[in-house]
């Protein structure tokens, strides 16, 4: 249920911001303003707005695909909805910390989208089901345990290359958080992960 609520709010706010630059400016992640003006809400609100319908659709489809599975798994493990929301919003915040520090003196830097949070959800699903299939380029099915490292290497490569207006740092750190978070909740899960091999 939480996944569907997050999707609904994200779709509504994203569409509102498509035609409202003032609202967009108030919700986007802007490290300079976050620190200088104590606008800490931006660490969360940026995840509810997107650049265009394609950006929104890809993120929400990925969230729906993996979020419902993880939300159900968290209920089964006793982590509940609070545990799931901790994964989603924790991933969103952790994914922003690198740029919060690096870009704190750049008044022009902006970042939007739920990609950090969704990377966290995706990588938690890999943690629970490492041999589950993930569609590479939405076409080629590969096991999550292979997709994960390739994705992390790709994020680092694209971050160094730059120039595509995608926050690859957020993807990377959100993904790392998604692997660590279940272990923080229940350290014995590391044995369940290793037993898959």
Kinemage of the C-alpha trace (Angstrom):
@kinemage 1
@onewidth
@group {chain A} dominant
@subgroup {mainchain}
@vectorlist {calphas} color= white
{ca unk a 1} P 0.000 0.000 0.000
{ca unk a 2} L 2.805 2.437 0.873
{ca unk a 3} L 4.341 1.917 -2.578
{ca unk a 4} L 1.103 2.939 -4.291
{ca unk a 5} L 0.712 5.988 -2.043
{ca unk a 6} L 4.281 7.109 -2.803
{ca unk a 7} L 3.659 6.638 -6.536
{ca unk a 8} L 0.396 8.601 -6.401
{ca unk a 9} L 1.914 11.545 -4.502
{ca unk a 10} L 4.968 11.560 -6.772
{ca unk a 11} L 2.887 11.582 -9.941
{ca unk a 12} L 0.660 14.416 -8.683
{ca unk a 13} L 3.544 16.609 -7.463
{ca unk a 14} L 5.643 15.942 -10.568
{ca unk a 15} L 2.797 16.983 -12.861
{ca unk a 16} L 2.160 20.071 -10.737
{ca unk a 17} L 5.830 21.053 -11.069
{ca unk a 18} L 5.908 20.520 -14.847
{ca unk a 19} L 3.976 23.786 -15.165
{ca unk a 20} L 4.976 25.554 -11.971
{ca unk a 21} L 8.628 26.608 -11.806
{ca unk a 22} L 8.113 28.377 -8.488
{ca unk a 23} L 6.951 25.155 -6.813
{ca unk a 24} L 9.695 23.234 -8.610
{ca unk a 25} L 12.284 25.634 -7.175
{ca unk a 26} L 10.953 25.201 -3.644
{ca unk a 27} L 11.044 21.388 -3.776
{ca unk a 28} L 14.217 20.629 -5.787
{ca unk a 29} L 17.365 19.520 -4.003
{ca unk a 30} L 19.652 22.565 -3.845
{ca unk a 31} L 22.581 21.888 -1.463
{ca unk a 32} L 23.510 25.571 -1.195
{ca unk a 33} L 20.017 26.586 -0.100
{ca unk a 34} L 19.549 23.463 2.004
{ca unk a 35} L 22.496 24.419 4.198
{ca unk a 36} L 22.459 28.221 3.947
{ca unk a 37} L 18.710 28.599 4.565
{ca unk a 38} L 18.166 25.451 6.649
{ca unk a 39} L 15.806 24.099 3.981
{ca unk a 40} L 16.342 20.483 5.000
{ca unk a 41} L 12.998 19.422 3.561
{ca unk a 42} L 14.708 19.422 0.163
{ca unk a 43} L 16.475 16.155 1.060
{ca unk a 44} L 13.030 14.537 0.773
{ca unk a 45} L 10.902 16.755 -1.461
{ca unk a 46} L 13.239 16.485 -4.460
{ca unk a 47} L 12.298 12.807 -4.681
{ca unk a 48} L 8.690 13.693 -5.448
{ca unk a 49} L 9.409 15.763 -8.566
{ca unk a 50} L 10.786 14.755 -11.963
{ca unk a 51} L 12.127 16.414 -15.085
{ca unk a 52} L 9.533 15.057 -17.543
{ca unk a 53} L 7.038 12.255 -18.110
{ca unk a 54} L 9.726 9.784 -19.258
{ca unk a 55} L 11.815 10.364 -16.122
{ca unk a 56} L 8.683 9.999 -14.009
{ca unk a 57} L 7.440 6.855 -15.773
{ca unk a 58} L 10.777 5.003 -15.613
{ca unk a 59} L 11.203 5.740 -11.903
{ca unk a 60} L 7.621 4.913 -10.941
{ca unk a 61} L 7.524 1.735 -13.028
{ca unk a 62} L 10.750 0.544 -11.386
{ca unk a 63} L 9.388 1.430 -7.946
{ca unk a 64} L 6.169 -0.449 -8.650
{ca unk a 65} L 8.088 -3.470 -10.004
{ca unk a 66} L 10.357 -3.881 -6.980
{ca unk a 67} L 8.712 -1.823 -4.230
{ca unk a 68} L 5.596 -3.975 -3.905
{ca unk a 69} L 7.800 -7.087 -3.551
{ca unk a 70} L 10.046 -5.487 -0.919
{ca unk a 71} L 7.119 -3.980 0.971
{ca unk a 72} L 5.505 -7.422 1.207
{ca unk a 73} L 8.830 -8.971 2.253
{ca unk a 74} L 9.302 -6.374 4.977
{ca unk a 75} L 5.853 -7.193 6.349
{ca unk a 76} L 6.749 -10.885 6.424
{ca unk a 77} L 10.043 -10.182 8.224
{ca unk a 78} L 8.298 -7.996 10.798
{ca unk a 79} L 9.867 -4.715 9.661
{ca unk a 80} L 6.441 -3.392 8.672
{ca unk a 81} L 5.565 -0.266 6.757
{ca unk a 82} L 7.873 1.840 8.946
{ca unk a 83} L 10.808 -0.356 7.946
{ca unk a 84} L 9.888 -0.001 4.279
{ca unk a 85} L 9.541 3.780 4.515
{ca unk a 86} L 12.910 3.836 6.282
{ca unk a 87} L 14.408 2.094 3.248
{ca unk a 88} L 12.777 4.439 0.738
{ca unk a 89} L 13.365 7.758 2.445
{ca unk a 90} L 16.644 6.676 4.007
{ca unk a 91} L 17.848 5.810 0.515
{ca unk a 92} L 16.682 9.195 -0.735
{ca unk a 93} L 18.581 11.072 1.998
{ca unk a 94} L 21.761 8.974 1.904
{ca unk a 95} L 21.851 9.276 -1.893
{ca unk a 96} L 21.910 13.079 -1.507
{ca unk a 97} L 24.624 13.405 1.142
{ca unk a 98} L 27.587 13.290 -1.246
{ca unk a 99} L 26.241 16.195 -3.295
{ca unk a 100} L 25.076 18.015 -0.173
{ca unk a 101} L 28.729 18.241 0.865
{ca unk a 102} L 30.370 18.541 -2.548
{ca unk a 103} L 27.945 21.127 -3.947
{ca unk a 104} L 27.257 23.094 -0.760
{ca unk a 105} L 28.885 26.242 -2.189
{ca unk a 106} L 27.288 26.006 -5.634
{ca unk a 107} L 24.136 28.180 -5.695
{ca unk a 108} L 23.159 26.912 -9.163
{ca unk a 109} L 23.211 23.152 -8.576
{ca unk a 110} L 19.835 21.372 -8.589
{ca unk a 111} L 18.885 17.712 -8.461
{ca unk a 112} L 15.469 16.070 -8.702
{ca unk a 113} L 13.913 12.638 -8.881
{ca unk a 114} L 13.455 9.528 -6.775
{ca unk a 115} L 16.311 7.576 -8.349
{ca unk a 116} L 18.360 7.324 -5.140
{ca unk a 117} L 15.411 5.909 -3.201
{ca unk a 118} L 14.474 3.567 -6.034
{ca unk a 119} L 18.064 2.322 -6.335
{ca unk a 120} L 17.862 1.489 -2.627
{ca unk a 121} L 14.671 -0.516 -3.154
{ca unk a 122} L 16.110 -2.263 -6.219
{ca unk a 123} L 19.312 -3.286 -4.427
{ca unk a 124} L 17.412 -4.504 -1.388
{ca unk a 125} L 15.524 -6.782 -3.781
{ca unk a 126} L 18.886 -8.025 -5.116
{ca unk a 127} L 19.992 -8.655 -1.527
{ca unk a 128} L 16.924 -10.822 -0.858
{ca unk a 129} L 16.866 -12.534 -4.251
{ca unk a 130} L 20.340 -12.309 -5.826
{ca unk a 131} L 19.507 -14.665 -8.683
{ca unk a 132} L 16.203 -13.014 -9.542
{ca unk a 133} L 16.124 -11.643 -13.071
{ca unk a 134} L 16.436 -7.931 -13.808
{ca unk a 135} L 15.920 -6.614 -17.324
{ca unk a 136} L 19.059 -4.880 -18.568
{ca unk a 137} L 18.020 -2.052 -20.921
{ca unk a 138} L 14.446 -3.280 -20.267
{ca unk a 139} L 15.163 -6.221 -22.611
{ca unk a 140} L 17.941 -8.599 -21.510
{ca unk a 141} L 17.200 -10.660 -18.358
{ca unk a 142} L 20.250 -11.070 -16.121
{ca unk a 143} L 20.583 -12.183 -12.485
{ca unk a 144} L 20.536 -9.388 -9.937
{ca unk a 145} L 23.890 -10.510 -8.534
{ca unk a 146} L 25.445 -9.729 -11.933
{ca unk a 147} L 23.352 -6.624 -12.599
{ca unk a 148} L 24.305 -5.062 -9.229
{ca unk a 149} L 28.095 -4.793 -9.716
{ca unk a 150} L 27.681 -3.787 -13.368
{ca unk a 151} L 25.285 -1.037 -12.329
{ca unk a 152} L 27.647 0.300 -9.644
{ca unk a 153} L 30.591 0.350 -12.062
{ca unk a 154} L 28.415 2.066 -14.677
{ca unk a 155} L 27.326 4.733 -12.153
{ca unk a 156} L 30.928 5.519 -11.254
{ca unk a 157} L 31.999 5.607 -14.900
{ca unk a 158} L 29.138 7.905 -15.932
{ca unk a 159} L 29.714 10.145 -12.912
{ca unk a 160} L 33.333 10.703 -13.966
{ca unk a 161} L 32.357 11.148 -17.597
{ca unk a 162} L 29.557 13.623 -16.773
{ca unk a 163} L 27.567 15.751 -19.178
{ca unk a 164} L 24.252 13.877 -19.204
{ca unk a 165} L 22.376 15.764 -16.425
{ca unk a 166} L 21.812 12.529 -14.489
{ca unk a 167} L 22.839 12.332 -10.853
{ca unk a 168} L 24.796 9.075 -10.972
{ca unk a 169} L 26.086 9.691 -7.448
{ca unk a 170} L 22.527 9.416 -6.138
{ca unk a 171} L 22.051 6.118 -7.966
{ca unk a 172} L 25.310 4.746 -6.573
{ca unk a 173} L 24.860 5.749 -2.934
{ca unk a 174} L 21.187 4.809 -2.926
{ca unk a 175} L 22.136 1.344 -4.214
{ca unk a 176} L 24.811 0.886 -1.539
{ca unk a 177} L 22.297 1.915 1.126
{ca unk a 178} L 19.845 -0.657 -0.238
{ca unk a 179} L 22.361 -3.442 0.378
{ca unk a 180} L 23.302 -2.264 3.871
{ca unk a 181} L 19.846 -1.339 5.202
{ca unk a 182} L 18.399 -4.859 5.657
{ca unk a 183} L 21.553 -5.900 7.518
{ca unk a 184} L 21.194 -2.905 9.831
{ca unk a 185} L 17.620 -3.957 10.599
{ca unk a 186} L 18.524 -7.604 11.141
{ca unk a 187} L 22.240 -8.555 11.001
{ca unk a 188} L 21.457 -12.270 10.706
{ca unk a 189} L 20.070 -11.628 7.204
{ca unk a 190} L 23.651 -11.693 5.945
{ca unk a 191} L 23.559 -15.480 6.490
{ca unk a 192} L 20.349 -15.748 4.463
{ca unk a 193} L 22.035 -13.789 1.674
{ca unk a 194} L 25.121 -16.030 1.709
{ca unk a 195} L 22.982 -19.161 1.758
{ca unk a 196} L 21.782 -18.272 -1.739
{ca unk a 197} L 25.223 -19.261 -2.978
